[in-house]
Amino acid sequence: MRRFGSAVYCLVVPAAGLSVMTGCSTPSVIEHVERGEYGIGREVLLKNLTQDKAERSYFLDRMQLCLVDLADGVPRSAERTVDESYEILRTQGINADKTVASVVINESVKFWKGEPFEQAMMYVYIAIQKAACGEWDNARAAAGSSLFLLKDFGEATKGRRKTTEEIARQAAEYDTSHEGGDYIGNGYVARESNFAYGHLMAGISNAVLGRDAEAEDHYAAALASNGGLTDVVRRLRAKEYNTILVVDYGLGPEKIRYGMDDVFTRFVPRNGWISGQEPLDVSIQGGPGERFAVACDLNNMAADHMWNNMEDVRVAKSVLGNALLATGVGITAFSHESEHQVAGLIVAGVGLAMKASAAADIRHCDLLPQRVYIAPVTVPSLDSTVVVRVGDSQLMRMVLPGLDPPQPPERVRLHYVRMTPTYRPPAWGISGTLVYANDEFGGAVDGDGLPYILGGRCARMPSQEALQHYQRAGYLRDFTTADLENLYRDEGIKLGLDENGGRAGLHLLEGGNVLYCPSAGTGGFQRLFCQEHGPYKPKSDRVRELMRSVAAPPESRAAARVD
């Protein structure tokens, strides 16, 4: 027996017809993200990436892959992913009143586009990806698309938003008493978006493009939705910045089942990641910290029915409607006055459970953050170190070395920072010390006179500049740039994303076969270059021979030559 309000009813569910849906990502992906192991997480996602657009997970897979690529500091690797996602998001699904649909049938293909809040967030992640690649016009278009109209079914009492159950009950009553009724499709009011985060990103993109009037409209709308962003908007309006830090913190809400036969769903805070108003503290080059308010709280956003697609409500209201018709007791069957009124629902419930045959689908993007900050700051010089911290906790921080200001003609640079969603940051996240030289950092690193594949601490791409650096250190003096590149190719190492089909792949430092450099100011950059990795294990005789040669004492070391 289950309870719905004070009404008692019995639901008989055929065991063979009951299916339990799980989250769209395997637990290992979440575990890797919690540890900041974005490269490994990406490999898991790519291995299971569905190519069938009719599959519900098609969009969710790509949303997760986009988040992992951005966290790993390789926005170029996300190019194909975001383009495929953008195609799905922009494919029809726009109602006459400019609100959005979550499921679209197009030429016999079913596109599932996620909850409205997931759609809005994905549009902004697309904007972030484009902005990180310097494509501010495309960032502007994507951010603007996140501001679609919302379906508002109103408030209950004393300013409290209606719950899923209340909307389902009203839908059942309306649809059973109105022939051809569709409360879910027509019983709402289209509202302007209250998505302050989307307005901020749209405003920034417009400002970078010199569209100041449009930027101001978005800044005003952001403040109207979230008055706590006053200081952030003031700085944006004054253009007192050359760098935008977009900082994701924590893990977002999870979708759970509840209620009658688990047909209802709701989003609840995940693993203790509750909402809070702690500001983001940002200090640069050891200077005083500046504080920035929360731009988006995913817990609150997902809990508002305007940001949910009502998919479970459509099932539940059908269940309730059939029960009402079967018993003839009307909506009072769901009042709190008498349990005896709903005895007839026992029979109706049996047929209804057979009709439903499955609990609600709870797949969702479980890699979203709990909250987001936008910090417009000024990076003063090359290879600057930036420290970000949530509130006053020393545990909730990251130290970001190697950030550069934008170089002309670039006006503004955007860095996406995914703080590792754990209560104790990894050592590489707070060390601030570069252990391996790379193409984003211009300073010196101990041991960078040799490439990593020869036992050194240089993870730069093979180039004339890198070779000259090795030769000044006394190594590879008879090499040409082509010789250096061939060493990597002899090892089966792919140089850059293009040689790996546009995807980042598992990095050489982590035991993979792709060499690339994540953007500074990202978790990927820190994980790769701010911690010790195991020594490289050569695969070819040529590299094994060279490694032995360069490890010999200088007086006995012969100049390495390529046959």
C-alpha positions in Angstrom: 0.0 0.0 0.0 1.2 3.5 -0.8 -0.1 6.9 0.2 -0.8 9.9 -2.1 -1.8 12.7 0.3 -4.2 10.9 2.6 -5.7 8.8 -0.1 -5.0 5.1 0.2 -4.8 3.0 -3.0 -3.3 -0.2 -4.2 -1.3 -0.5 -7.4 -0.5 -3.9 -8.9 2.4 -3.7 -11.2 3.2 -6.6 -13.6 6.8 -7.6 -12.7 7.7 -8.2 -16.3 6.6 -4.7 -17.3 8.6 -2.8 -14.7 11.9 -1.3 -15.9 14.2 0.7 -13.8 16.1 3.4 -15.6 19.5 4.5 -14.4 21.5 7.7 -14.8 22.9 8.4 -18.2 26.5 8.1 -17.2 28.2 5.2 -15.5 29.3 5.7 -12.0 32.9 5.6 -13.1 32.5 8.8 -15.1 31.3 10.7 -12.0 34.1 9.2 -10.0 36.6 10.4 -12.5 35.1 13.9 -12.6 35.2 14.1 -8.8 38.9 13.3 -8.9 39.5 15.7 -11.8 40.5 12.8 -14.1 38.8 14.4 -17.1 40.9 12.6 -19.7 40.0 9.1 -18.4 36.3 10.2 -18.0 36.4 11.4 -21.7 37.7 8.0 -22.8 34.8 6.2 -21.0 32.2 8.6 -22.5 33.6 8.2 -26.0 33.6 4.4 -25.7 29.9 4.5 -25.0 28.9 7.4 -27.1 25.7 6.6 -29.0 25.4 7.6 -32.7 21.7 6.9 -32.9 19.8 10.2 -32.8 16.6 8.3 -31.9 18.2 7.2 -28.6 17.3 9.3 -25.6 20.9 9.3 -24.5 22.1 10.9 -27.8 21.9 14.5 -26.4 22.8 13.6 -22.8 26.0 11.8 -24.0 27.1 14.9 -25.9 26.3 17.2 -23.1 28.4 15.2 -20.7 31.3 15.0 -23.2 31.2 18.7 -23.7 31.4 19.4 -20.0 34.4 17.0 -19.6 36.2 18.5 -22.6 35.7 22.0 -21.2 36.9 21.0 -17.8 39.9 19.4 -19.3 40.9 22.6 -21.0 40.4 21.5 -24.6 37.5 23.5 -26.0 38.6 22.6 -29.6 38.1 18.9 -28.8 34.5 19.8 -28.0 33.8 21.4 -31.4 32.1 18.4 -33.0 30.2 17.7 -29.8 28.8 21.2 -29.4 27.9 21.4 -33.1 25.9 18.2 -32.9 24.2 19.3 -29.7 23.4 22.7 -31.1 21.8 21.0 -34.1 19.5 19.0 -31.8 18.6 22.0 -29.6 17.8 24.2 -32.7 15.8 21.5 -34.5 12.1 22.5 -34.3 10.7 22.1 -30.9 9.7 25.8 -30.6 6.0 26.3 -29.7 3.9 29.1 -31.2 4.5 31.1 -28.0 8.3 30.6 -28.2 8.5 28.2 -25.3 10.5 25.1 -26.0 9.6 21.4 -26.3 11.7 18.6 -24.9 10.8 15.9 -27.3 10.6 16.6 -31.0 9.5 14.2 -33.8 11.2 15.1 -37.0 11.1 12.8 -40.1 10.5 9.7 -38.0 13.4 10.6 -35.6 12.7 11.3 -32.0 15.0 14.0 -30.5 15.0 14.2 -26.7 16.4 17.6 -25.7 16.5 17.4 -21.9 14.8 19.4 -19.2 14.5 23.1 -20.1 17.1 23.9 -17.5 19.5 21.4 -19.1 18.8 22.9 -22.5 19.5 26.4 -21.2 22.8 25.3 -19.5 23.9 23.5 -22.7 23.3 26.6 -24.7 25.6 28.5 -22.3 28.2 25.7 -22.4 28.2 26.1 -26.2 28.7 29.8 -25.7 31.6 29.1 -23.4 33.2 26.7 -25.9 32.9 29.3 -28.7 34.2 32.1 -26.5 37.2 30.0 -25.3 38.0 29.5 -29.0 37.7 33.3 -29.6 34.4 32.9 -31.6 32.5 35.6 -29.8 29.9 36.0 -32.5 28.9 32.3 -32.2 29.1 32.7 -28.4 26.6 35.6 -28.6 24.1 33.5 -30.7 24.3 30.5 -28.3 23.9 32.5 -25.1 21.0 34.4 -26.6 19.3 31.0 -27.4 19.4 30.1 -23.8 16.8 32.8 -23.0 13.7 31.1 -24.4 10.4 31.7 -22.8 9.3 29.5 -19.9 6.0 27.7 -19.1 4.6 29.1 -15.8 1.8 27.1 -14.2 1.6 29.6 -11.4 1.8 29.6 -7.7 -0.1 27.6 -5.1 -0.5 29.7 -1.9 1.5 32.5 -0.2 3.9 32.7 -3.1 4.9 29.1 -3.1 5.4 27.6 -6.5 3.1 24.7 -7.5 4.5 21.3 -7.0 4.5 18.5 -9.6 1.7 16.7 -7.9 -0.5 19.8 -7.8 0.0 20.5 -11.5 -0.8 16.8 -12.2 -4.0 16.9 -10.2 -5.1 20.1 -11.9 -4.3 18.6 -15.3 -6.3 15.4 -14.5 -9.3 17.4 -13.3 -9.2 19.7 -16.3 -8.7 17.1 -19.0 -11.4 14.8 -17.7 -14.0 17.6 -17.6 -13.0 19.2 -20.9 -13.3 17.1 -24.1 -10.0 17.3 -25.9 -8.5 19.1 -22.9 -4.8 19.6 -22.7 -3.9 21.4 -19.5 -0.2 20.7 -19.8 -0.2 22.1 -23.3 -2.3 25.1 -22.7 -2.7 25.7 -18.9 0.4 27.8 -18.5 1.5 31.4 -19.1 4.6 32.1 -21.2 7.1 34.0 -19.1 10.3 35.8 -20.0 13.3 33.8 -18.9 14.7 34.5 -15.4 18.0 32.9 -16.4 20.5 35.6 -15.1 23.5 33.4 -16.1 22.3 33.3 -19.7 21.8 37.1 -19.7 25.3 37.7 -18.3 26.9 35.5 -21.0 24.9 37.2 -23.7 25.8 40.6 -22.3 29.6 39.8 -22.2 29.5 38.4 -25.8 27.8 41.5 -27.1 30.2 43.8 -25.2 33.2 42.0 -26.7 31.7 42.5 -30.1 31.1 46.2 -29.5 27.3 45.9 -29.2 27.1 47.9 -26.0 23.4 48.7 -26.2 22.5 45.0 -26.4 24.9 44.2 -23.7 23.3 46.8 -21.4 19.8 45.2 -22.0 21.1 41.8 -20.9 22.9 43.2 -17.9 19.7 45.0 -16.8 17.7 41.7 -17.3 20.3 39.8 -15.2 19.9 42.2 -12.3 16.2 42.0 -12.5 16.4 38.3 -12.1 19.2 38.3 -9.5 19.8 41.5 -7.6 22.9 39.9 -5.9 24.9 40.4 -9.1 25.1 44.2 -8.7 28.9 44.2 -8.3 29.5 41.8 -11.1 27.3 43.8 -13.5 29.0 47.1 -12.4 32.4 45.7 -13.3 31.1 44.4 -16.6 29.5 47.8 -17.5 32.7 49.6 -16.6 34.7 47.1 -18.8 37.2 46.8 -15.9 38.5 43.4 -17.1 40.4 41.6 -19.8 39.6 38.1 -18.6 36.4 36.3 -17.8 36.6 33.4 -15.4 33.6 31.1 -15.6 33.8 28.9 -12.5 31.7 25.7 -11.9 31.5 24.5 -8.4 30.1 21.3 -6.9 27.8 18.7 -8.3 24.3 19.6 -9.5 21.0 18.1 -8.3 20.0 14.5 -9.1 16.7 13.4 -10.4 14.8 10.9 -8.2 11.5 9.1 -8.4 8.7 9.3 -5.8 5.0 9.1 -5.3 2.4 6.9 -6.9 4.2 3.9 -8.4 7.3 6.2 -8.7 5.7 8.1 -11.6 6.7 11.5 -10.3 10.2 12.9 -10.4 12.0 15.8 -8.7 15.5 17.2 -8.5 17.2 17.1 -5.1 20.6 18.3 -3.9 23.3 15.7 -4.6 25.6 14.2 -1.9 25.4 17.2 0.4 26.0 19.8 -2.3 23.4 22.2 -0.9 22.7 25.7 -2.1 24.7 28.6 -0.6 25.5 32.2 -1.1 29.2 32.0 -0.4 31.0 34.3 -2.9 33.9 33.4 -5.1 37.1 35.0 -3.9 39.7 35.7 -6.7 43.2 36.9 -6.1 45.8 37.5 -8.7 49.6 37.5 -8.3 49.2 37.4 -4.5 47.1 40.6 -4.5 44.0 41.2 -2.4 41.0 39.1 -3.2 37.9 40.3 -5.1 34.5 38.7 -4.4 31.9 37.7 -6.9 28.3 36.5 -6.2 26.7 33.3 -7.4 25.4 33.7 -11.0 23.4 30.5 -11.1 22.2 28.0 -8.5 21.3 24.7 -10.2 19.5 23.3 -7.2 17.0 26.2 -7.1 16.7 26.3 -10.9 15.9 22.6 -11.3 13.3 22.7 -8.4 11.2 25.3 -10.2 8.5 23.8 -12.4 9.2 26.4 -15.1 12.5 24.7 -15.7 11.1 21.2 -16.0 9.6 19.5 -19.0 6.5 18.0 -17.2 7.3 14.6 -18.9 6.4 12.7 -15.7 3.3 14.9 -15.2 1.9 13.9 -18.5 2.0 10.3 -17.4 0.7 11.0 -13.9 -2.2 13.1 -15.0 -3.2 10.4 -17.4 -3.1 8.0 -14.5 -5.1 10.3 -12.3 -7.6 11.1 -15.1 -8.4 7.5 -15.8 -8.9 6.9 -12.1 -11.3 9.8 -11.8 -13.3 8.5 -14.8 -13.4 5.0 -13.4 -14.6 6.0 -10.0 -16.7 9.0 -10.8 -15.7 10.6 -7.5 -14.1 13.7 -9.1 -11.1 15.6 -7.8 -12.3 15.2 -4.3 -10.8 11.8 -4.4 -7.5 13.5 -3.8 -8.7 15.7 -0.9 -7.6 15.0 2.6 -11.1 14.6 4.0 -11.8 10.9 3.7 -9.9 7.8 2.6 -13.1 6.0 1.9 -13.9 8.2 -1.1 -11.1 6.5 -3.1 -11.8 2.8 -2.5 -12.8 2.6 -6.1 -9.3 3.5 -7.2 -8.1 0.0 -6.2 -9.6 -1.4 -9.3 -8.6 1.6 -11.5 -5.1 1.5 -10.1 -4.5 -2.1 -11.4 -5.3 -1.2 -15.0 -3.4 2.1 -14.7 -0.2 0.5 -13.4 -0.4 -1.9 -16.3 -0.8 1.0 -18.6 2.2 2.9 -17.1 4.3 -0.3 -17.0 7.4 1.6 -15.9 8.6 4.0 -13.4 9.6 7.5 -14.4 12.8 8.0 -16.4 15.4 9.7 -14.2 18.2 10.1 -16.8 19.7 13.5 -16.6 23.0 15.3 -17.0 24.6 14.4 -13.7 27.8 16.2 -14.4 26.3 19.7 -14.1 27.6 21.9 -11.2 25.7 22.9 -8.1 26.5 26.6 -8.9 28.3 28.9 -11.3 30.3 32.1 -10.8 31.3 34.7 -13.4 34.3 36.7 -12.5 35.5 39.6 -14.7 39.1 40.2 -13.7 42.3 41.8 -15.0 45.3 39.5 -15.6 48.2 41.9 -15.6 51.1 40.0 -17.1 52.3 36.8 -18.8 52.3 33.6 -16.7 50.2 35.1 -13.9 48.9 33.0 -11.0 45.3 33.2 -10.0 43.7 31.7 -6.9 40.0 31.0 -6.8 38.3 30.1 -3.6 34.6 29.6 -2.6 33.9 31.5 0.6 36.6 31.5 3.2 37.5 27.8 3.0 41.0 26.8 2.1 39.7 23.4 1.0 37.4 24.9 -1.6 40.1 26.5 -3.8 42.3 26.1 -6.8 45.6 27.7 -7.7 45.8 28.5 -11.5 49.3 29.2 -12.7 50.4 30.3 -16.2 47.5 32.6 -17.2 48.2 35.2 -19.8 46.3 38.4 -20.6 44.8 38.5 -24.1 47.2 39.4 -26.9 46.1 41.8 -29.6 43.9 41.8 -31.6 42.2 39.6 -28.9 40.4 41.9 -26.5 39.0 39.5 -23.8 40.0 36.0 -22.9 37.6 33.5 -21.3 38.8 30.7 -19.0 36.4 27.9 -17.9 37.4 26.5 -14.5 35.8 23.4 -13.2 36.6 23.1 -9.5 37.0 19.5 -8.6 33.7 18.5 -6.9 35.3 17.1 -3.8 35.7 18.4 -0.2 39.4 18.0 -0.4 41.1 19.3 -3.5 43.8 17.2 -5.2 47.4 18.3 -4.6 47.8 19.3 -8.2 44.9 21.6 -7.8 46.5 23.8 -5.2 50.2 23.4 -5.7 50.6 26.2 -8.2 53.9 24.7 -9.3 54.6 23.6 -12.9 56.4 20.2 -13.0 56.4 19.9 -16.8 57.2 22.6 -19.4 54.4 23.1 -22.0 53.3 25.4 -24.8 51.1 27.6 -22.6 53.7 28.4 -20.0 56.7 30.6 -21.0 58.8 30.1 -17.9 61.5 27.5 -17.1 60.9 24.2 -15.5 63.7 22.0 -13.9 64.6 19.2 -16.3 62.9 20.8 -19.4 66.1 20.5 -21.4 64.8 17.1 -22.7 61.4 16.0 -24.0 59.4 13.7 -21.8 59.8 10.8 -24.1 63.6 10.9 -23.6 63.4 11.1 -19.8 63.0 14.9 -19.4 60.3 17.2 -18.2 59.3 19.0 -21.4 55.8 18.3 -22.8 56.0 20.9 -25.5 55.0 20.0 -29.1 58.1 19.3 -31.3 59.1 22.5 -33.0 62.1 24.5 -34.0 61.9 26.6 -30.8 61.6 23.5 -28.6 64.6 21.8 -30.4 66.7 24.9 -30.0 66.0 24.8 -26.3 67.1 21.2 -26.1 70.3 22.0 -28.0 71.1 24.9 -25.7 70.9 22.4 -22.9 73.4 20.2 -24.7 71.1 17.6 -26.2 70.1 16.5 -29.8 72.6 18.9 -31.4 72.6 17.1 -34.7 68.8 16.9 -34.9 66.5 18.8 -37.2 62.9 19.6 -36.4 61.8 16.8 -38.7 64.1 14.4 -36.8 62.4 15.4 -33.6 58.9 14.9 -35.0 59.9 11.5 -36.3 60.8 10.4 -32.8 57.2 10.9 -31.7 55.8 9.3 -34.8 58.1 6.2 -34.3 56.4 5.9 -30.9 53.0 6.1 -32.4 52.3 9.4 -30.7 49.7 11.7 -32.4 50.8 15.4 -32.4 47.8 17.6 -31.7 44.1 17.1 -31.9 43.9 17.1 -35.7 46.0 13.9 -35.9 43.5 12.3 -33.5 40.3 13.1 -35.4 39.8 16.4 -33.6 39.4 14.8 -30.2 41.9 15.3 -27.4 42.3 11.6 -26.5 44.3 10.4 -23.5 47.4 12.6 -23.0 50.9 11.2 -23.3 51.7 12.1 -19.7 48.8 9.9 -18.6 49.9 6.9 -20.6 48.0 7.9 -23.7 49.3 8.4 -27.2 48.3 12.0 -27.9 50.4 15.1 -27.2 48.5 18.4 -26.8 48.4 21.3 -24.4 45.2 22.2 -22.5 44.5 25.9 -21.9 46.0 27.4 -18.8 43.6 28.2 -16.0 41.8 24.8 -16.4 41.7 21.6 -14.4 43.3 19.7 -17.4 46.3 22.0 -17.5 46.9 21.6 -13.7 46.3 17.8 -13.7 48.8 17.3 -16.5 51.5 19.8 -15.7 51.3 20.4 -11.9 52.0 16.9 -10.7 54.5 14.1 -11.2 53.8 11.4 -13.7 55.6 8.1 -14.2 58.5 7.9 -16.5 57.9 7.3 -20.2 58.3 3.8 -21.5 59.8 3.7 -25.0 58.2 1.5 -27.6 60.8 1.9 -30.4 64.4 0.8 -30.5 65.4 4.3 -31.6 63.9 6.1 -28.6 65.2 3.5 -26.2 68.7 4.0 -27.7 68.5 7.8 -27.4 67.1 7.6 -23.8 70.2 5.5 -22.8 72.5 7.9 -24.6 71.2 11.1 -23.0 71.2 9.5 -19.6 75.0 8.7 -19.9 77.5 11.1 -18.3 78.3 14.1 -20.5 81.9 13.1 -21.1 80.8 9.7 -22.6 77.6 10.9 -24.3 77.8 10.6 -28.0 76.0 13.0 -30.2 72.7 11.4 -31.2 72.2 11.0 -34.9 69.3 9.9 -37.0 70.1 7.2 -39.6 
